[in-house]
């Protein structure tokens, strides 16, 4: 009887810990959420370092290898490439640790732009690897 009670208490404690862990763990972001977070951070960024955490290791390494005096120019290029309004992701295709997003946006001149965005999963998080937009 005493043994069953101890086992019951132990099992209840274990289940309680598991429940608490699952409640505290935030769900992993989808590739679309990760890209939209990058896009929002980019719009607000005043320095290139503010967007580097959203980029893949390879993309980040390429930008970090550039002279520090060129960082403002690179931030400007990123902003110019992602300057569409009314951004909508229309398709998300995940293949293992790679993902391709397709989207639409409106250019400053009012033209519809089509975009293709590539992300990679690194350390459990989706990171921007490449993007291109065209009218």
DAGINOR-V227896 format. One record per backbone hydrogen bond with DSSP energy under -0.5 kcal/mol. CO is the residue of the C=O (numbers start at 0). NH is the residue of the N-H. Records with the same first field share a line. If there is no record, write none. Layout:
BEGIN
CO=NH, NH
END
This chain:
BEGIN
0=4
1=5
2=6
3=7
4=8
5=9
6=10
7=11
8=12
9=13
10=14
11=15
12=16
13=17
14=18
15=19
16=20
17=21
18=22
19=23
20=24
29=33
30=34
31=35
32=36
33=37
34=38
35=39
36=40
37=41
38=42
39=43
40=44
46=49
47=50, 51
48=52
50=53
51=54
53=127
55=59
56=60
57=61
58=62
59=63
60=64
62=65
66=69
67=70
69=73
70=74
71=75
72=76
73=77
74=78
75=79
76=80
77=81
79=82
84=105
87=89, 103
90=101
91=93
92=99
94=97
96=120
97=94
98=118
99=92
100=116
101=89, 90
102=114
103=87
104=112
105=84
106=109
110=106
112=104
113=133
114=102
115=131
116=100
117=128, 129
118=98
119=121, 126
121=124
124=121
126=119
127=55
129=117
131=115
133=113
END
